[in-house]
Amino acid sequence: MLNGDASERAPLLGGFDDDRANHFVLDIVSPDIRSPFSTGPAPHRALLSHGRTRTDSMSDDEPLRSERLVLEPLVEAHAEALFAGFSDPRLHTYIPTDPPASIDALRDRYRRLAKRTSPDGRERWLNWATRLAAQPIYVGLIEATVREDATASLAYFVFSEHARRGYGSESAGIVVDHLHRALRVRAVQANIDSRNLASIRLVERLGFIRESLVLEADHFKGSGSDELVFTRVEKRFDPSSLP
Ligand SMILES: CC(C)(COP(=O)(O)OP(=O)(O)OC[C@H]1O[C@@H](n2cnc3c(N)ncnc32)[C@H](O)[C@@H]1OP(=O)(O)O)[C@@H](O)C(=O)NCCC(=O)NCCS
């Protein structure tokens, strides 16, 4: 599913001229930088991958990390590093986006996304560029759109040359934990073309539940797209556990 506002569509899928593609990821919320949707005290405890809990005062600009991966909040300067990966048509087979027209087009898109909110201020558009922790190699992107009702939509990319090494499920898992625990998102949704087996396996691995199938939900690249809707509801989050 692609997020975005009609007037300035955010990128839920990498960020190109296709407005339907949007990814949004939430940043760690420090005590003084709260989500606009937060109704209670701002949490500053985030569970990262491998069950590690980080309790320092991370800012919105601080990356999320696992042992293998660093998720850097997306900025305009990422366009150069991500352009080649997103130029691979294979990445766009089951999504309505096309490869970016140019590095400049990608820069423009990332500049808009780096604002991290929709023009009307009602959605948070959170995007992370995923790179290897051990080397300065970017392997993909992950996006989340967070809405005022404490729900979020998720999308993710792993460049073909790095696929099937667990980076997709690992990076998505980091973000889902972050959404639930640091940003108090109660339900995360992924809308997936029913032919996209890798994406379906990925969300199933993360405990998403298949909720529905929407026939002919979209039409792109010459055929109709039936869309599976997967949701993961956070049941473990206990606000009273926050300091
Ligand atoms: C979906 C995507 C992010 C998966 O990334 P990845 O790093 O290869 O995924 P992982 O290695 O974590 O694998 C996740 C699961 O998918 C399976 N998988 C990966 N590629 C697959 C493929 N081509 N066909 C079938 N299953 C596949 C893996 O075996 C694994 O399943 P398992 O947990 O049962 O072993 C990647 O294929 C991609 O970027 N696709 C294009 C963009 C896209 O469609 N994004 C989703 C939009 S909703």
The ligand as an SDF file (V2000), in Angstrom:
LIG
                    3D

 48 50  0  0  0  0  0  0  0  0999 V2000
   10.3460   -8.2970   -0.2080 C   0  0  0  0  0  0  0  0  0  0  0  0
   11.8370   -8.0800    0.0000 C   0  0  0  0  0  0  0  0  0  0  0  0
   12.0520   -6.8130    0.8190 C   0  0  0  0  0  0  0  0  0  0  0  0
   12.4250   -9.2890    0.7600 C   0  0  0  0  0  0  0  0  0  0  0  0
   13.7590   -8.9700    1.1250 O   0  0  0  0  0  0  0  0  0  0  0  0
   14.8070  -10.1250    1.5450 P   0  0  0  0  0  0  0  0  0  0  0  0
   15.9270   -9.4630    2.2410 O   0  0  0  0  0  0  0  0  0  0  0  0
   15.1390  -10.9530    0.3540 O   0  0  0  0  0  0  0  0  0  0  0  0
   13.9320  -10.9830    2.5550 O   0  0  0  0  0  0  0  0  0  0  0  0
   14.4760  -12.0400    3.6300 P   0  0  0  0  0  0  0  0  0  0  0  0
   15.8170  -12.5530    3.1960 O   0  0  0  0  0  0  0  0  0  0  0  0
   14.3490  -11.4350    4.9680 O   0  0  0  0  0  0  0  0  0  0  0  0
   13.4370  -13.2230    3.4390 O   0  0  0  0  0  0  0  0  0  0  0  0
   12.1450  -13.1460    3.9910 C   0  0  0  0  0  0  0  0  0  0  0  0
   11.3650  -14.3770    3.5940 C   0  0  0  0  0  0  0  0  0  0  0  0
   11.0270  -14.2880    2.1900 O   0  0  0  0  0  0  0  0  0  0  0  0
   11.5190  -15.4470    1.4950 C   0  0  0  0  0  0  0  0  0  0  0  0
   11.8980  -14.9960    0.1780 N   0  0  0  0  0  0  0  0  0  0  0  0
   12.8010  -14.0460   -0.1430 C   0  0  0  0  0  0  0  0  0  0  0  0
   12.8490  -13.8910   -1.4700 N   0  0  0  0  0  0  0  0  0  0  0  0
   11.9420  -14.7670   -1.9950 C   0  0  0  0  0  0  0  0  0  0  0  0
   11.5250  -15.0610   -3.3040 C   0  0  0  0  0  0  0  0  0  0  0  0
   12.0370  -14.4270   -4.3600 N   0  0  0  0  0  0  0  0  0  0  0  0
   10.5590  -16.0090   -3.4760 N   0  0  0  0  0  0  0  0  0  0  0  0
   10.0210  -16.6370   -2.4300 C   0  0  0  0  0  0  0  0  0  0  0  0
   10.3750  -16.3890   -1.1350 N   0  0  0  0  0  0  0  0  0  0  0  0
   11.3380  -15.4680   -0.9390 C   0  0  0  0  0  0  0  0  0  0  0  0
   12.6800  -15.9210    2.3310 C   0  0  0  0  0  0  0  0  0  0  0  0
   12.9790  -17.2790    2.1120 O   0  0  0  0  0  0  0  0  0  0  0  0
   12.1560  -15.6750    3.7280 C   0  0  0  0  0  0  0  0  0  0  0  0
   11.2180  -16.6710    4.0750 O   0  0  0  0  0  0  0  0  0  0  0  0
   11.4320  -17.6280    5.3410 P   0  0  0  0  0  0  0  0  0  0  0  0
   11.4480  -16.7060    6.5540 O   0  0  0  0  0  0  0  0  0  0  0  0
   10.2590  -18.5310    5.3210 O   0  0  0  0  0  0  0  0  0  0  0  0
   12.7560  -18.2990    5.1230 O   0  0  0  0  0  0  0  0  0  0  0  0
   12.5850   -7.9700   -1.3700 C   0  0  0  0  0  0  0  0  0  0  0  0
   12.3150   -9.1280   -2.1160 O   0  0  0  0  0  0  0  0  0  0  0  0
   12.2070   -6.7470   -2.1570 C   0  0  0  0  0  0  0  0  0  0  0  0
   12.7450   -5.6810   -1.9590 O   0  0  0  0  0  0  0  0  0  0  0  0
   11.2380   -6.8870   -3.1070 N   0  0  0  0  0  0  0  0  0  0  0  0
   10.9030   -5.7800   -3.9990 C   0  0  0  0  0  0  0  0  0  0  0  0
   10.1680   -4.6420   -3.2920 C   0  0  0  0  0  0  0  0  0  0  0  0
    8.8680   -5.1210   -2.7250 C   0  0  0  0  0  0  0  0  0  0  0  0
    8.0980   -5.8070   -3.3860 O   0  0  0  0  0  0  0  0  0  0  0  0
    8.6220   -4.7190   -1.4590 N   0  0  0  0  0  0  0  0  0  0  0  0
    7.4150   -5.0710   -0.7640 C   0  0  0  0  0  0  0  0  0  0  0  0
    6.3640   -4.0500   -0.9910 C   0  0  0  0  0  0  0  0  0  0  0  0
    4.9330   -4.4180    0.0240 S   0  0  0  0  0  0  0  0  0  0  0  0
  1  2  1  0
  2  3  1  0
  2  4  1  0
  2 36  1  0
  4  5  1  0
  5  6  1  0
  6  7  2  0
  6  8  1  0
  6  9  1  0
  9 10  1  0
 10 11  2  0
 10 12  1  0
 10 13  1  0
 13 14  1  0
 14 15  1  0
 15 16  1  0
 15 30  1  0
 16 17  1  0
 17 18  1  0
 17 28  1  0
 18 19  1  0
 18 27  1  0
 19 20  2  0
 20 21  1  0
 21 22  1  0
 21 27  2  0
 22 23  1  0
 22 24  2  0
 24 25  1  0
 25 26  2  0
 26 27  1  0
 28 29  1  0
 28 30  1  0
 30 31  1  0
 31 32  1  0
 32 33  2  0
 32 34  1  0
 32 35  1  0
 36 37  1  0
 36 38  1  0
 38 39  2  0
 38 40  1  0
 40 41  1  0
 41 42  1  0
 42 43  1  0
 43 44  2  0
 43 45  1  0
 45 46  1  0
 46 47  1  0
 47 48  1  0
M  END
$$$$
